[in-house]
Amino acid sequence: MYPFPHPVPRPTILPRSRRRPLLAVVAVLGLGASACGTDTGAGSSTVVVNIGYQSKTINTVTAGTLLRERGTFERKLNAIGEAKGVHYKVVWQDFPSGPPLTAQMIAGKVDIGSMGDYPVLVNGSKTAEFPDATSELVAVTGYNLRGSLNQVVVPKDSPAKNLTDLRGKVVSTSVGSAAHGMLVNALRKNGLSPDDVKLLNQDPAVGASALEGKQVAALSQFVPWPQLMVFRKQGRLLYDGGSNGIPTFHAVVSRKAYADDHPEVMRAFLESVRDTADYLNKNPLAAAQQVAKATGIEPEVVYLYNGPNGLVTFDPTIKPQLVDALSKDLPFLKDLGSVKNLDIGKFVNDSYLRKIYGTSYDAVSKSTTSPSTLSGQDPVCHEPVKDPHTASEVWFRGQKATGAAATPTCLLRQIAAHDGGVRAAYVPDAKNGTRMFASAATWVLDVDRSADSRLLPFAVAADADAYLADHTDAHKLGYEAALEAAS
């Protein structure tokens, strides 16, 4: 069962004349009385802060699911409240996606929220129309500089080998999302027009069900849906958004009016986001298990994204590359009609973080070195585990810790020699380093390479085929055959 169980609707294909769909219209629910702000009663005041988050979007856990589970924010507010004689009440609201969260922010019913980069732009544009709701981007949760958080998957037995094989086919995506933007860029990069596929606008869970039922030829979605389908053996990766080379991320937005009225709440919240990111980076496996328990998403999938050398880098600081990416994303949303105008320079506000980080902020915000990396000593190949382009990891059943390997070949040897089951094994793609499940990779054996690096994993079959074309002595293997070759 999917974390978002939905019945599969009868697909409605957008005609060519309507291939420029708008995002769902944001409903303005009223800007008068709300649960936000300060309520007075029983001789004391209560400051309410409404937090909007997306529990199933594991790229936002440091400002949502994991933050809530750990209670860090509430503890900080309690300490502030005791000193000021004020009671703080935190109200957590779980949303399936960014648009309904934005609607509630416009209505004054969400003060701080987290969402993906494309919805963030829509949020900034739409809230700007209402003085009490005007928002600012105040922090980042997680990012991937290559864009690998958005991917295209097809049914496991699909004959498609690359995007050109989707010509004339139905592709499910969430219109206006980063996954939609990635798909459009990818199609153009591969010599296709967006009109060469039949776009079907669906929520991620509905699209996943449609893919499983083979009602669509492909699913273009954001974290964690593509790899969730792969792990459940209901899909195969066709295209990695990292091939576009456009950064993607999730971020925190807040109502400026609320932040101005309650700067102590903003500081406590962003300090909590930083603390939660530090906890996740230092305790990735424990954090993944906590998120899995709270969301119903398998821990092996959460760990693929949020573990060391994972697809997501967790760092609250606002990187210049990410702000630059927003500027490049904006024209796409304007073309859809989802965004009117947005002054990104004014919308992005790192002043709250600067007060927290102090003089270290500039250095931290410019650094893109992952704070969570694989290291150690390979127990089979007896080499240090240090190169992120080859470092691999295995999670054996019944073991509380994972094991590291210097290369994918060394990892396969560990697995082949182990007497027991494997929960998950993770390897970096041989072409671009994208972290993936070893069992889902297309493996290539190249006997001309050194003994510890002759088995190469590829995330998509097309990249493996391209390697074979240049290396005539190499040949393709399935996962089981690769294990046998390693041993």
C-alpha positions in Angstrom: 0.0 0.0 0.0 1.2 3.5 -0.8 1.7 6.1 1.8 -1.0 8.0 0.0 -3.6 5.4 -0.9 -5.9 6.7 -3.6 -8.3 5.1 -6.1 -6.9 5.5 -9.6 -9.1 7.9 -11.6 -9.9 7.4 -15.2 -7.1 9.2 -17.0 -8.0 12.5 -18.7 -5.5 13.5 -21.3 -4.9 17.2 -21.9 -5.6 18.0 -25.6 -2.7 19.7 -27.5 -4.6 23.0 -27.4 -4.5 22.9 -23.6 -1.0 21.7 -22.9 -0.2 24.8 -21.0 -2.3 24.0 -17.8 -2.5 26.2 -14.8 -1.8 25.0 -11.3 -4.8 24.5 -9.2 -6.4 27.8 -8.3 -5.4 28.8 -4.8 -8.5 29.3 -2.7 -8.5 32.3 -0.4 -10.3 31.2 2.7 -10.5 34.6 4.4 -8.0 36.9 6.0 -9.9 37.9 9.0 -10.0 35.8 12.2 -7.5 33.0 12.4 -5.8 30.7 14.8 -2.5 32.6 14.4 -1.1 35.3 16.6 -1.7 36.0 20.2 -4.8 34.9 22.1 -5.5 36.3 25.6 -7.4 34.3 28.2 -7.4 33.1 31.8 -5.0 36.0 32.7 -2.2 34.8 30.4 -1.3 35.1 26.7 -0.9 32.3 24.2 1.1 32.7 21.1 0.0 30.2 18.5 2.3 29.1 15.7 0.9 27.0 12.9 3.4 24.9 11.0 2.6 23.5 7.6 4.7 20.5 6.5 4.5 17.5 4.2 5.2 14.3 6.1 5.7 12.1 3.0 8.2 14.5 1.4 11.3 13.3 3.1 13.4 16.1 1.8 11.6 18.4 4.3 12.0 16.3 7.4 14.3 18.7 9.2 11.5 21.3 9.1 8.7 18.8 9.4 8.4 15.1 10.3 11.7 14.6 12.1 11.5 18.0 13.7 8.1 17.2 15.0 9.0 13.7 16.2 12.0 15.0 18.2 10.1 17.9 19.9 13.0 20.2 19.6 11.0 23.3 18.6 8.5 22.9 21.4 11.3 22.6 24.0 12.9 25.8 22.8 9.5 27.6 22.9 8.8 26.3 26.4 12.1 27.7 27.6 11.3 31.1 26.0 7.8 31.0 27.4 9.0 30.4 31.0 11.3 33.4 30.8 8.7 35.7 29.3 5.6 34.4 31.0 4.0 33.4 27.7 2.5 30.1 26.6 3.4 29.0 23.1 1.2 26.5 21.3 2.5 24.7 18.2 -0.1 23.4 15.7 1.2 21.0 13.1 -0.7 20.7 9.8 0.2 17.9 7.4 -0.3 18.6 3.7 0.0 16.3 0.6 1.8 19.0 -1.5 2.7 22.7 -1.7 -0.4 24.3 -3.3 -2.9 23.6 -0.4 -0.3 24.7 2.1 0.0 28.0 0.2 -3.7 28.4 0.2 -3.8 28.0 4.0 -0.9 30.5 4.3 -2.9 33.0 2.3 -5.8 32.4 4.6 -3.7 33.2 7.6 -3.9 29.6 8.9 -0.2 28.7 8.3 2.7 30.8 9.6 5.7 28.7 8.6 5.8 26.0 6.0 8.1 23.9 3.9 7.8 22.8 0.3 9.7 22.2 -2.9 11.4 24.9 -5.1 8.7 25.3 -7.7 5.8 25.5 -5.1 8.0 27.9 -3.2 8.0 30.3 -6.2 4.3 30.0 -6.5 3.9 30.6 -2.8 6.0 33.8 -3.0 4.1 35.1 -6.0 0.6 34.4 -4.7 1.1 35.5 -1.1 2.6 38.8 -2.3 -0.9 39.8 -3.4 -2.0 39.9 0.3 -0.1 42.1 2.8 -0.9 39.9 5.8 0.2 36.8 3.9 3.3 37.9 2.1 6.0 35.3 2.6 9.7 35.0 2.5 12.1 32.1 1.8 14.0 31.9 5.1 15.9 28.6 5.0 16.6 25.4 3.0 15.9 21.9 4.2 17.6 19.6 1.7 19.0 19.9 -1.8 20.7 18.1 -4.7 22.9 20.3 -6.9 22.5 18.0 -9.9 18.7 17.6 -9.7 18.5 13.9 -8.9 15.6 14.3 -6.5 13.3 14.3 -9.6 13.3 11.2 -11.8 11.3 9.4 -14.4 10.3 5.7 -13.9 8.5 3.2 -16.1 6.9 -0.2 -15.4 9.5 -2.8 -14.7 8.8 -4.7 -17.9 8.5 -1.6 -20.1 10.4 -1.8 -23.4 11.4 1.9 -23.1 15.2 2.4 -22.8 15.3 6.2 -23.0 13.0 9.3 -23.1 12.6 9.1 -26.9 10.7 5.9 -26.4 8.0 7.8 -24.6 7.0 9.7 -27.8 3.2 9.6 -28.1 2.8 7.9 -24.7 1.0 9.0 -21.5 3.3 10.4 -18.8 1.9 11.2 -15.3 3.3 14.1 -13.4 2.2 16.9 -11.0 1.8 19.9 -13.2 3.8 22.9 -11.9 6.1 20.8 -9.8 9.8 20.5 -10.0 9.3 17.0 -11.5 7.2 18.5 -14.3 9.9 21.2 -15.0 12.6 18.5 -15.0 10.6 16.4 -17.5 10.1 19.3 -19.9 13.8 20.2 -19.7 14.8 16.5 -20.2 12.5 16.1 -23.2 14.0 19.2 -24.9 17.5 18.0 -24.0 16.8 14.7 -25.8 15.4 16.3 -28.9 11.7 16.1 -28.0 9.0 18.7 -27.5 6.8 18.6 -24.4 3.9 18.1 -26.9 5.5 14.8 -28.0 4.2 13.1 -24.8 0.6 13.1 -23.5 0.8 14.9 -20.1 -1.5 13.6 -17.4 -1.7 15.8 -14.3 -1.9 13.6 -11.1 -0.9 13.7 -7.5 2.2 11.5 -6.9 0.3 8.7 -5.2 -2.3 8.6 -7.9 0.4 8.6 -10.6 2.2 5.8 -8.8 -1.0 3.7 -8.7 -1.5 4.5 -12.4 2.0 3.3 -13.3 1.6 0.1 -11.3 -1.7 -0.5 -13.1 0.0 0.3 -16.5 -2.5 3.1 -17.2 0.5 5.4 -17.9 3.7 4.7 -19.7 5.9 6.6 -17.2 5.8 8.6 -14.0 7.8 11.8 -13.5 7.9 12.7 -9.8 9.9 14.1 -7.0 11.4 12.5 -3.8 10.6 9.8 -2.7 8.2 8.5 -5.3 10.6 7.3 -8.1 12.8 5.2 -5.8 9.8 4.1 -3.8 8.5 2.5 -7.0 11.9 1.0 -7.7 12.3 -0.5 -4.2 8.8 -2.0 -4.3 9.8 -3.5 -7.7 6.9 -1.7 -9.3 9.0 0.6 -11.5 12.4 0.9 -13.2 14.4 4.2 -13.5 14.3 5.5 -17.0 15.8 9.0 -16.5 17.6 10.7 -13.7 16.9 14.4 -13.3 20.5 14.8 -12.4 21.3 14.5 -16.1 19.8 18.0 -16.5 22.4 19.5 -14.1 19.8 21.9 -12.6 19.8 22.1 -8.8 16.6 21.2 -6.9 15.8 21.7 -3.3 13.1 22.2 -0.6 12.8 25.2 1.6 11.1 27.0 4.5 8.8 29.9 3.9 7.2 32.1 6.6 4.6 34.9 6.7 6.6 38.1 7.0 3.9 39.6 9.2 4.1 36.7 11.7 7.9 36.8 11.7 7.9 40.5 12.4 5.5 40.0 15.3 7.3 37.0 16.7 11.0 37.1 16.0 11.7 34.8 18.9 9.5 32.1 17.3 11.4 32.4 14.0 14.7 32.1 15.8 13.6 29.1 17.8 12.2 27.4 14.7 15.3 27.9 12.5 17.6 26.9 15.4 15.5 23.7 15.6 15.8 23.1 11.9 19.6 23.4 12.2 19.7 21.2 15.2 17.6 18.6 13.4 19.8 18.7 10.3 22.9 18.2 12.6 21.2 15.2 14.3 20.2 13.6 10.9 23.7 14.1 9.5 25.3 12.6 12.6 22.7 9.8 13.1 21.5 9.0 9.5 20.3 5.5 10.1 18.4 6.3 13.3 16.9 9.3 11.7 15.8 7.3 8.7 14.1 4.7 11.0 12.3 7.5 12.9 11.0 9.1 9.6 10.0 5.7 8.3 8.0 4.9 11.5 6.2 8.2 11.3 5.4 8.1 7.6 5.0 4.5 6.6 7.7 4.9 3.9 10.1 2.0 4.1 13.3 2.9 6.0 15.5 1.5 3.2 14.0 4.1 0.9 14.3 7.0 3.4 18.0 6.0 3.9 18.7 6.0 0.2 17.8 9.7 0.1 18.8 10.8 3.6 21.8 8.6 4.5 25.5 9.4 4.0 26.4 10.2 0.4 22.6 10.2 -0.1 20.6 11.9 -2.8 19.8 14.7 -0.3 22.2 17.1 1.4 20.7 18.6 4.5 21.9 22.1 5.3 19.6 25.0 6.3 21.8 27.7 4.7 20.7 29.3 1.5 23.3 28.5 -1.2 23.9 30.9 -4.1 23.4 28.0 -6.5 19.9 27.4 -5.2 18.9 31.1 -5.5 20.3 31.0 -9.0 18.2 27.9 -9.8 15.0 29.8 -8.6 15.7 32.5 -11.2 16.0 29.8 -13.9 12.9 28.0 -12.8 10.7 31.2 -12.7 10.2 31.5 -16.5 8.7 28.0 -16.7 6.1 28.8 -14.0 5.3 32.1 -15.7 4.8 30.3 -19.0 2.3 28.0 -17.2 0.5 31.0 -15.7 1.2 29.8 -12.2 3.4 32.8 -11.3 2.9 36.5 -12.2 5.8 38.3 -10.9 8.3 37.7 -8.1 11.3 39.7 -7.0 13.6 36.8 -5.9 16.1 39.1 -4.4 13.5 40.5 -2.1 11.7 37.1 -1.5 14.9 35.3 -0.3 15.8 36.5 3.2 18.7 34.9 5.0 18.8 37.5 7.8 17.3 35.1 10.3 19.9 32.5 9.6 22.7 35.0 9.8 21.7 35.9 13.3 21.9 32.2 14.3 25.1 31.3 12.5 26.9 34.6 13.1 30.1 35.3 11.3 30.3 31.7 10.0 27.3 32.0 7.8 29.0 33.2 4.6 31.5 30.3 4.7 28.8 27.7 5.5 26.4 29.0 2.9 29.1 28.9 0.2 30.2 25.3 1.0 28.5 22.4 -0.8 30.5 19.7 0.9 28.1 17.1 2.3 28.2 16.9 6.1 27.3 13.3 5.9 29.7 11.0 4.0 30.7 7.3 4.0 34.0 6.5 5.6 35.8 3.6 7.3 37.9 0.6 6.3 36.6 -1.9 3.7 36.6 -5.3 5.5 36.9 -7.4 2.3 39.1 -5.3 0.0 41.0 -3.8 2.9 41.0 -0.3 1.5 39.9 3.0 3.0 36.4 4.1 2.2 36.7 7.7 1.1 35.9 8.3 -2.5 32.3 9.4 -2.8 32.2 8.4 -6.4 32.8 4.7 -5.5 32.0 4.4 -1.7 29.1 1.9 -1.2 27.0 0.7 1.7 25.1 -2.4 2.8 22.4 -2.9 5.4 22.3 -6.5 6.4 19.2 -8.0 8.1 19.4 -8.2 11.8 22.3 -5.8 12.1 21.9 -2.4 13.8 24.6 -0.7 11.8 25.4 -0.6 8.1 28.7 -1.6 6.5 30.8 0.4 4.1 32.7 -0.7 1.0 35.4 1.1 -1.0 33.9 0.3 -4.4 30.7 -1.3 -5.7 32.8 -4.4 -6.6 34.0 -4.7 -3.0 30.4 -4.3 -1.8 29.2 -7.2 -4.0 32.0 -9.3 -2.4 30.8 -8.4 1.0 27.2 -9.4 0.1 28.3 -12.7 -1.6 30.4 -13.7 1.5 27.7 -12.8 4.0 25.6 -15.6 5.5 22.2 -13.8 5.8 19.7 -11.5 4.1 20.2 -8.0 2.9 17.8 -5.2 3.7 19.3 -2.9 1.1 22.6 -2.2 -0.6 23.5 1.2 -2.0 26.0 2.1 -4.8 26.9 5.3 -6.7 26.1 5.3 -10.4 29.4 4.8 -12.4 28.6 7.7 -14.7 27.5 10.5 -12.4 27.5 9.2 -8.8 23.7 9.1 -8.2 23.1 6.9 -5.2 20.8 3.9 -6.0 19.8 0.4 -4.9 22.5 -2.1 -6.0 19.8 -4.6 -6.8 18.1 -2.2 -9.3 21.3 -1.2 -11.1 22.3 -2.3 -14.6 25.7 -3.9 -14.0 28.6 -4.0 -16.4 31.7 -6.3 -16.0 34.8 -4.7 -17.5 37.7 -7.2 -17.2 40.2 -4.5 -18.3 39.7 -2.6 -15.1 41.4 -3.4 -11.7 40.1 -6.4 -9.7 38.4 -4.1 -7.1 36.6 -1.9 -9.7 35.7 -4.1 -12.6 32.0 -4.3 -11.7 30.3 -1.0 -12.6 26.6 -0.1 -11.7 24.5 2.2 -13.9 21.3 3.8 -12.8 19.8 3.7 -16.3 20.3 1.0 -19.0 21.0 3.6 -21.6 24.2 4.7 -19.8 25.3 1.1 -19.5 24.8 0.7 -23.2 26.8 3.8 -23.9 29.7 2.4 -21.8 29.5 -0.9 -23.6 29.7 0.8 -27.0 33.1 2.3 -26.0 34.4 -0.8 -24.2 34.1 -3.8 -26.4 35.5 -6.3 -23.9 32.9 -5.4 -21.3 29.5 -7.0 -21.0 26.2 -6.4 -19.2 25.1 -8.4 -16.1 22.0 -8.8 -13.9 22.4 -8.3 -10.2 22.6 -12.0 -9.3 25.2 -12.6 -12.0 27.2 -9.6 -10.8 27.2 -11.1 -7.3 28.5 -14.3 -8.7 31.2 -12.5 -10.7 32.3 -10.6 -7.6 32.7 -13.8 -5.5 
